[in-house]
Amino acid sequence: MRPLPEADPGTPPLTTPLAFLTWQARRQAGVLAAGVVFGILGAICQAALPYVLGRAVDDGLEHGLTWPLLRWCLVLLGVGAVTVVAGSVGHRFDVQNWLRASLNASQMVGHHVTRTGSAITKELPTGEVVATVASDALRLGEVFAHSARFLGGVVTYVVVGFVLMGSSVPLGVAVLVGLPVVAAILGLLVKPLQAKQARQREESGRLTTIGTDTVAGLRILRGIGGEEAFSRRYAEQSQRVRQAGVDVARTQSTLDALQVLLPGLFLTGVVWFGAQLALRGEISTGQLVTFYGYATFLTQPLRAATQAVQNGTRAVVAARKIIGVLRTRHDVADTGTDTPPAPGAPLRDERSGLELRPGQLVAVVSPDPDGSAAILTRMARFDASAAEVTWDGVPLTAFPLAAVRERIVLSESTPALFTGTLAAELDVRGHATTEQLLEAIRVADAQDVLDSMPDGLQGELTEKGRSLSGGQRQRVALARALLTDAEVLLLIEPTSAVDAHTEARIAANLRAARAGRTTAVVSASPLVLDQVDDVAFVVDGRVVARGTHRDLLDRAAEGEQWASRYRRVVSRAAADDGDGAREAMAEEGAR
């Protein structure tokens, strides 16, 4: 039996909900079979009780308190003991089946989201994905948890049918035909119930989406006074969810009431019919007790069947939602099979003409910062245009995505932080020592973040790093990127949220820490540009000039065509840095 959670949740078929559920059943076939075996054993033992009780009544009435009666009492005790054991062990397997199906679905969604990244949010709202894990995965597990009870009921229904027909054909026919009729009547409510459950699921997904959007943008909403409008929108959607839930509850309550009423009426009819047969001498008193016991018992398989239908309808709705999430695809297909080049191979973006030479620290400057960021994003193989990037002369898409991610790392300008300890947040690859963690913090000038943690590296970061300032979050993300020790490190505006003095220290630290390895930085800050080996100036998506920052400024003074634009870009960046930037630049120039 594989431990939970499993290392690989598998790859299910995404054609239909039935195919998905069948695949999951095969995946946990062993646990499912064990649950079914104990479910059938328990149900047969329960079905045997009316028979044993009837025989005991007949022998007791005929022979009194003699050995035959005692024998049937001992058999009754044994059957009861087996029923208890089978029920206890079977329940454990039922819970395991529920957990395996639910956790496997949650893992599949989680793994898929991590692989597709931002592509999934282009097709589905965030709340829809969250609801898939929080609700749909649990609904999916229910159908497997109750499968043993349902199949046990089916088997015992067949067994009891043979027993009843052997004792009294008229009464047996009444019991075996009457129960399917009752089940068919109850089944009429299943389709409207499924439709209402699907509507409730849609409304719940929208509510979760509104909630996540509101929480994520709460600070902005308060800044513009819009929190009341969004709260009102959330309240309105909550009422829609409530109304959908009420609609489901009405149908569900009707179904539950009929589950009690119809079997009760059926049982009353069986007792009356059996009593007539007993009065005419066609069946014995013990057989009447047996028939009554079977009629009572068979209401349990009926309820199990009805419950299975309800769980099945919910599972189909849930599987359809899970399939919708799993069908989303990443913008970049992982189809590469070539062996990656040896360390030190050049990386070149053919569209822009930007080439990252081994061991260099390169800055990419452009009048359009988004254009510069797009180049580095392409070179990290984060969009479909990565086919225009070559690595040692071979298209980047020819290599396995995992190999590219291992050796080429991109850190974006708006980094995402996660809940957990500071050490776990920084050491995403799980092999850094304490000394390496502290060194990365030093290079990123994030000592103040470490000092703010009462437990140091084991201090807890809040969700999305809310307890940190924008500059602190940026420096933590930089330290995290440095700890990957990537062969090629691509940084997009890593210092845009810090003050000038901090930026100057980070730039100097970065140069020393990445010596001998390839690093590219999107930045127009003179404090950064003075530290790099080479500056690539990009205009309209193409590299128009390369050289050191000082060299490009000198060439600007000579009146080259692109030079005035370069001077304007870096001058604007210097002005944005304020007086602190100018002071730092003056100090750098004096040195």
C-alpha positions in Angstrom: 0.0 0.0 0.0 1.5 3.3 -1.1 1.9 5.9 1.6 0.1 9.2 1.5 0.7 11.6 0.0 2.0 9.8 -3.1 5.1 11.0 -4.8 3.4 10.9 -8.2 -0.4 11.4 -8.4 -0.4 10.1 -11.9 -1.8 11.3 -15.2 -5.6 10.7 -15.6 -7.6 10.8 -18.8 -9.3 14.1 -19.3 -12.0 13.0 -21.7 -15.1 12.5 -19.5 -15.9 12.5 -15.7 -16.6 8.8 -15.9 -13.2 8.0 -17.5 -11.6 10.1 -14.8 -13.4 8.3 -12.0 -12.7 4.9 -13.5 -9.0 5.7 -13.7 -8.9 6.8 -10.1 -10.7 3.5 -9.1 -8.0 1.5 -10.9 -5.3 3.5 -9.2 -6.5 2.5 -5.8 -7.9 -0.8 -6.8 -6.3 -2.7 -3.9 -7.8 -0.6 -1.1 -11.0 -0.3 -3.0 -11.3 -4.1 -3.4 -10.5 -4.6 0.3 -13.2 -2.1 1.3 -15.7 -3.9 -1.0 -14.8 -7.4 0.4 -15.4 -6.2 4.0 -18.5 -4.3 2.9 -20.0 -7.4 1.3 -19.0 -9.6 4.3 -20.7 -7.2 6.7 -23.8 -6.9 4.6 -24.1 -10.6 4.2 -23.8 -11.1 7.9 -26.5 -8.5 8.5 -28.6 -10.3 5.9 -28.1 -13.6 7.7 -29.5 -12.2 11.0 -33.2 -12.4 10.0 -32.8 -16.0 8.7 -31.0 -17.1 11.9 -33.6 -15.3 14.1 -36.5 -16.9 12.2 -35.0 -20.4 12.6 -34.5 -19.7 16.3 -38.1 -18.7 16.7 -39.4 -21.8 14.9 -37.2 -24.2 16.9 -38.0 -22.4 20.1 -41.8 -22.6 19.5 -41.5 -26.3 18.4 -39.0 -27.7 20.9 -38.8 -25.1 23.7 -35.5 -24.3 25.5 -33.5 -27.1 24.0 -30.2 -27.6 22.2 -31.5 -26.5 18.7 -32.6 -23.2 20.1 -29.2 -22.7 21.9 -27.4 -23.6 18.7 -29.2 -20.9 16.8 -28.5 -18.5 19.6 -24.7 -19.2 19.3 -24.9 -18.8 15.6 -26.6 -15.5 16.1 -23.9 -14.4 18.4 -21.2 -15.5 16.0 -22.8 -13.7 13.1 -23.1 -10.5 15.2 -19.4 -10.7 16.1 -18.4 -11.1 12.5 -20.6 -8.1 11.6 -18.9 -5.9 14.2 -15.4 -6.8 13.0 -16.3 -6.5 9.3 -17.9 -3.1 10.0 -14.9 -1.8 11.9 -12.3 -2.9 9.5 -14.4 -1.9 6.5 -14.9 1.6 7.9 -11.1 1.9 8.0 -10.9 1.0 4.3 -13.7 3.4 3.5 -11.8 6.2 5.1 -8.6 5.2 3.2 -10.5 5.2 -0.1 -11.9 8.7 0.6 -8.5 10.0 1.6 -6.7 8.5 -1.4 -9.1 9.8 -3.9 -9.4 13.3 -2.4 -5.7 13.7 -1.7 -4.7 12.4 -5.2 -7.1 14.9 -6.8 -5.7 17.7 -4.7 -2.1 16.7 -5.6 -2.9 16.6 -9.3 -4.4 20.0 -9.2 -1.5 21.3 -7.1 1.2 19.8 -9.3 -0.6 21.0 -12.4 -0.8 24.6 -11.1 2.9 24.7 -10.3 3.7 23.4 -13.8 1.4 25.7 -15.7 2.2 28.8 -13.6 0.4 32.0 -14.7 -1.1 30.3 -17.7 -3.9 28.8 -15.6 -5.1 32.2 -14.4 -5.5 33.3 -18.0 -8.2 30.7 -18.4 -9.7 30.2 -14.9 -10.4 32.5 -12.0 -8.2 31.9 -8.9 -11.2 31.2 -6.8 -12.3 28.4 -9.2 -8.9 26.7 -8.7 -9.1 27.1 -4.9 -12.6 25.7 -4.8 -11.5 22.7 -6.8 -9.1 21.7 -4.0 -11.2 22.9 -1.1 -14.5 21.3 -2.3 -14.4 19.2 -5.4 -11.6 16.9 -4.3 -13.5 16.1 -1.2 -16.7 15.4 -3.1 -14.7 13.1 -5.4 -13.5 11.0 -2.5 -17.1 10.4 -1.2 -18.0 8.2 -4.1 -15.1 5.8 -3.3 -15.8 5.9 0.5 -19.4 4.7 0.0 -18.7 2.3 -2.9 -18.2 -0.7 -0.5 -21.5 -0.1 1.2 -23.3 0.2 -2.2 -21.7 -2.9 -3.7 -22.3 -4.8 -0.5 -25.9 -3.9 -0.7 -26.2 -5.1 -4.3 -24.7 -8.5 -3.5 -26.9 -9.0 -0.5 -29.9 -8.0 -2.4 -29.3 -10.8 -4.9 -28.5 -13.3 -2.1 -31.6 -12.4 -0.1 -33.7 -12.6 -3.3 -32.7 -16.3 -3.7 -33.5 -17.0 0.0 -36.9 -15.3 -0.2 -37.9 -17.0 -3.4 -37.0 -20.4 -1.9 -39.3 -19.7 1.1 -42.3 -18.1 -0.5 -42.6 -17.1 -4.1 -45.4 -14.6 -3.7 -43.8 -12.8 -0.8 -40.4 -13.0 -2.4 -41.7 -11.4 -5.6 -43.4 -8.7 -3.5 -40.1 -7.8 -1.8 -37.8 -8.0 -4.8 -40.1 -6.1 -7.1 -41.3 -3.5 -4.6 -37.8 -2.2 -3.7 -36.7 -1.4 -7.3 -40.0 0.5 -7.7 -39.3 2.5 -4.6 -35.7 3.1 -5.9 -37.0 4.3 -9.3 -39.4 6.8 -7.6 -36.5 8.2 -5.6 -34.3 8.3 -8.7 -36.7 10.8 -10.3 -35.2 13.4 -8.0 -31.6 12.7 -8.8 -31.4 14.8 -12.1 -32.9 18.0 -10.6 -30.7 17.5 -7.6 -27.6 17.3 -9.8 -28.5 20.4 -11.7 -29.0 22.4 -8.5 -25.7 21.1 -7.1 -23.9 22.1 -10.3 -25.4 25.6 -9.9 -24.4 25.8 -6.3 -20.9 24.8 -7.2 -20.7 27.5 -9.9 -21.9 30.2 -7.4 -19.5 29.0 -4.8 -16.6 29.3 -7.2 -17.6 32.9 -8.1 -17.8 33.7 -4.4 -14.3 32.3 -3.7 -13.0 34.3 -6.7 -14.4 37.6 -5.3 -13.1 36.8 -1.9 -9.5 36.1 -3.0 -9.5 39.2 -5.3 -10.8 41.4 -2.4 -8.3 40.1 0.1 -5.4 40.4 -2.3 -6.2 44.0 -3.1 -7.5 45.1 0.3 -4.8 47.7 0.7 -5.5 49.2 -2.7 -9.2 49.2 -2.1 -8.8 51.0 1.2 -6.6 53.6 -0.6 -9.3 54.5 -3.1 -12.2 53.9 -0.7 -13.5 51.0 -2.6 -13.7 48.4 0.2 -17.4 49.0 0.8 -18.3 48.4 -2.9 -16.4 45.1 -2.9 -17.9 44.1 0.4 -21.3 44.7 -1.0 -20.4 42.7 -4.1 -19.2 39.8 -1.9 -22.4 40.0 0.2 -24.6 39.9 -2.9 -22.7 36.8 -4.2 -23.0 35.2 -0.8 -26.8 35.6 -1.0 -26.7 33.8 -4.4 -24.7 31.0 -2.9 -27.1 30.8 0.0 -30.1 30.7 -2.3 -28.5 28.0 -4.4 -27.8 26.0 -1.2 -31.4 26.4 -0.1 -32.6 25.1 -3.5 -30.3 22.1 -3.1 -31.5 21.6 0.5 -35.2 21.6 -0.6 -34.6 18.8 -3.1 -32.3 17.0 -0.8 -34.8 17.1 2.1 -37.6 15.9 -0.1 -35.4 13.0 -1.2 -34.4 12.3 2.5 -38.1 12.3 3.5 -39.1 9.9 0.8 -36.2 7.7 1.7 -38.0 7.2 5.1 -41.6 7.3 3.9 -41.6 5.0 0.9 -39.6 2.2 2.5 -41.8 2.5 5.6 -45.0 2.1 3.5 -43.4 -0.7 1.6 -42.4 -2.4 4.9 -46.0 -2.0 6.2 -47.3 -3.7 3.0 -44.9 -6.6 3.4 -45.9 -7.2 7.0 -49.6 -7.1 6.1 -49.2 -9.5 3.2 -46.9 -11.8 5.2 -49.5 -11.9 8.1 -52.2 -12.9 5.6 -50.0 -15.8 4.4 -49.2 -16.8 8.0 -52.9 -16.9 8.9 -53.6 -19.1 6.0 -50.8 -21.4 7.1 -48.7 -20.9 3.9 -45.7 -19.7 5.9 -44.6 -20.3 9.5 -44.3 -17.7 12.3 -40.5 -17.9 12.0 -40.7 -17.4 8.3 -42.9 -14.3 8.9 -40.3 -13.0 11.3 -37.6 -13.7 8.6 -39.5 -11.9 5.9 -40.1 -8.9 8.1 -36.4 -8.9 9.0 -35.4 -9.1 5.3 -37.8 -6.4 4.3 -36.4 -4.2 7.0 -32.8 -5.1 6.1 -33.4 -4.4 2.4 -34.2 -0.8 3.1 -30.5 -0.4 4.0 -29.3 -1.3 0.5 -32.0 1.0 -0.8 -30.6 3.9 1.2 -27.1 2.9 0.2 -28.1 2.9 -3.4 -29.8 6.3 -3.1 -26.7 7.7 -1.2 -24.5 6.2 -4.0 -26.5 8.0 -6.6 -26.3 11.3 -4.7 -22.5 10.9 -4.2 -22.2 9.9 -7.8 -23.9 13.0 -9.1 -21.7 15.2 -6.8 -18.6 13.3 -7.9 -19.5 13.8 -11.6 -19.8 17.6 -11.0 -16.6 17.6 -9.1 -14.7 15.5 -11.7 -15.9 17.9 -14.4 -14.4 20.8 -12.5 -11.2 19.1 -11.8 -10.8 18.1 -15.5 -11.4 21.7 -16.4 -8.4 22.7 -14.3 -6.2 19.9 -15.5 -7.0 20.6 -19.2 -5.2 24.0 -19.0 -1.8 24.0 -20.6 1.3 25.9 -20.1 2.3 28.5 -22.7 5.6 26.6 -23.1 5.3 22.9 -24.1 7.9 20.6 -22.5 8.9 18.7 -25.6 12.7 19.0 -25.6 14.8 15.9 -25.6 18.3 17.1 -26.4 21.2 17.0 -23.9 21.8 20.5 -22.6 25.2 22.1 -23.5 28.2 22.0 -21.3 28.6 24.8 -18.7 29.7 28.1 -20.1 27.7 27.9 -23.3 26.4 31.3 -24.6 22.7 32.2 -24.5 21.4 34.3 -27.3 18.0 35.9 -28.0 17.8 35.9 -31.8 14.9 38.3 -31.9 16.6 41.1 -30.0 20.2 40.1 -30.8 21.1 40.0 -27.0 23.8 37.5 -26.3 24.8 36.6 -22.7 28.5 35.8 -22.7 29.8 33.3 -20.2 30.9 34.8 -16.9 29.7 38.4 -17.6 27.4 40.6 -15.6 25.2 42.4 -18.2 22.6 45.1 -17.8 19.7 45.5 -20.3 18.5 49.0 -20.7 15.6 50.2 -22.8 13.2 53.2 -23.1 10.6 50.5 -22.6 11.4 48.5 -19.4 8.6 46.0 -20.2 10.4 45.2 -23.5 13.6 44.5 -21.6 11.8 42.3 -19.2 10.2 40.4 -22.1 13.6 39.5 -23.5 14.8 38.0 -20.2 11.5 36.2 -19.8 11.9 34.7 -23.2 15.5 33.7 -22.4 14.2 31.9 -19.3 11.8 30.0 -21.5 8.7 31.4 -19.8 6.6 31.9 -23.0 6.0 30.4 -26.4 8.5 32.7 -28.1 11.4 30.9 -26.4 12.0 29.0 -29.7 13.8 32.2 -30.8 16.4 31.8 -28.1 19.4 29.6 -28.7 21.7 27.9 -26.2 25.1 27.1 -27.7 23.4 27.6 -31.1 20.6 25.2 -30.4 17.0 26.4 -29.9 16.2 26.6 -26.2 13.0 24.6 -26.7 15.1 21.6 -27.8 16.1 20.9 -24.2 14.0 19.4 -21.4 12.3 22.1 -19.4 13.5 20.8 -16.1 17.1 21.1 -17.3 16.5 24.7 -18.4 14.9 25.6 -15.0 17.8 24.0 -13.2 20.5 26.1 -14.9 18.7 29.2 -16.0 16.8 31.1 -13.2 14.6 34.1 -13.6 13.6 36.4 -10.8 10.8 38.8 -11.7 10.2 42.4 -10.6 7.1 41.5 -8.5 8.3 38.4 -6.7 5.9 36.1 -4.9 6.7 35.0 -1.3 5.0 32.1 0.5 4.1 31.2 4.0 6.7 29.4 6.0 10.1 29.9 7.7 12.5 32.4 6.3 15.0 29.6 5.7 12.5 27.5 3.8 11.5 30.6 1.7 15.1 31.2 0.8 16.3 27.7 0.2 13.8 26.6 -2.5 16.1 23.8 -3.7 16.6 22.4 -0.2 20.4 22.0 -0.1 21.7 25.3 1.3 23.7 25.4 4.6 23.2 28.0 7.3 26.4 29.8 6.1 25.1 30.0 2.5 21.8 31.3 3.7 23.5 34.1 5.7 25.8 34.9 2.8 22.8 35.3 0.4 21.1 37.5 2.9 24.3 39.6 3.1 24.6 39.9 -0.7 21.0 41.0 -1.0 21.4 43.4 1.9 18.5 41.8 3.7 20.0 41.7 7.2 17.2 43.9 8.5 14.7 41.2 7.5 16.6 38.6 9.4 16.9 40.9 12.4 13.1 41.4 12.4 12.5 37.7 12.9 12.4 36.7 16.6 13.4 33.2 15.6 16.0 34.2 13.0 16.1 31.9 10.0 13.3 29.8 11.6 11.1 32.9 11.9 7.7 32.6 10.1 6.9 34.7 7.1 3.2 35.6 6.7 1.2 34.9 3.6 2.7 36.7 0.6 5.2 38.3 3.0 2.6 40.9 4.1 4.7 41.7 7.2 7.6 42.9 5.0 7.9 46.2 3.1 8.1 46.2 -0.7 11.9 46.6 -0.6 12.3 43.8 2.0 10.2 41.4 -0.1 12.3 42.3 -3.1 15.6 41.7 -1.3 14.3 38.3 0.1 13.4 37.3 -3.5 16.9 38.3 -4.6 18.5 36.2 -1.9 16.3 33.3 -2.9 17.4 33.6 -6.5 21.1 33.8 -5.5 20.8 30.6 -3.5 19.9 28.6 -6.6 23.5 29.1 -7.7 22.2 29.2 -11.2 24.6 29.0 -14.1 22.6 31.9 -15.8 20.8 34.2 -13.4 18.2 36.7 -15.0 17.1 39.5 -12.7 14.3 41.9 -13.6 14.5 45.2 -11.7 15.9 43.6 -8.5 16.4 46.9 -6.8 13.5 49.1 -7.9 11.9 49.2 -4.5 15.0 50.1 -2.4 16.7 53.3 -1.5 19.8 54.5 -3.4 22.4 53.6 -0.7 20.9 50.1 -0.4 20.9 49.8 -4.2 24.5 50.7 -4.4 25.5 48.1 -1.8 23.4 45.4 -3.5 25.0 46.2 -6.9 28.5 45.9 -5.5 27.7 42.7 -3.6 26.0 41.2 -6.7 29.1 41.8 -8.8 31.3 40.0 -6.4 29.0 37.2 -5.6 28.3 36.3 -9.2 31.9 36.7 -10.4 32.6 34.1 -13.1 29.0 33.2 -13.7 26.5 34.7 -16.2 24.1 37.3 -14.9 21.7 39.6 -16.7 19.9 42.5 -15.0 17.1 44.7 -16.3 17.8 48.1 -14.8 18.4 51.7 -15.9 19.8 52.8 -12.5 23.3 54.3 -12.8 24.2 52.7 -9.5 23.7 49.3 -11.0 25.1 50.2 -14.5 28.4 51.3 -13.0 28.9 47.8 -11.5 28.2 45.7 -14.6 30.7 44.5 -17.2 28.5 45.3 -20.2 25.4 47.3 -21.0 23.1 46.3 -23.8 20.9 49.2 -25.0 17.6 48.0 -26.5 15.4 50.1 -28.8 12.2 48.8 -30.3 13.1 45.3 -29.3 16.6 45.2 -30.8 20.0 45.7 -29.3 21.4 48.9 -30.9 24.6 49.3 -28.8 26.8 47.5 -26.2 29.6 48.7 -24.0 30.2 49.8 -20.5 28.0 52.5 -19.0 30.8 55.1 -19.1 31.6 54.1 -22.7 28.0 54.5 -23.8 27.8 57.9 -22.1 31.0 59.0 -23.8 29.6 57.8 -27.2 26.4 59.8 -26.4 28.6 62.9 -26.1 29.9 62.2 -29.6 26.4 62.4 -31.0 25.7 58.9 -32.1 22.1 58.4 -33.3 20.8 56.3 -30.3 22.9 58.0 -27.7 20.6 60.8 -26.7 17.8 58.2 -26.0 20.2 56.2 -23.8 21.2 59.4 -21.9 17.6 60.3 -21.3 16.7 56.8 -20.0 19.6 56.7 -17.4 19.2 60.3 -16.5 15.5 59.8 -15.8 16.4 56.7 -13.6 18.9 58.8 -11.7 16.4 61.6 -11.2 13.8 59.0 -9.9 16.4 57.9 -7.4 16.4 61.4 -5.9 19.1 63.1 -3.9 20.3 59.9 -2.3 21.1 58.5 -5.8 23.0 61.5 -6.8 25.0 61.5 -3.6 25.8 57.8 -4.1 26.8 58.4 -7.7 29.1 61.2 -6.6 30.7 59.0 -4.0 31.2 56.3 -6.6 32.7 58.7 -9.1 35.1 60.1 -6.4 36.4 56.5 -5.7 
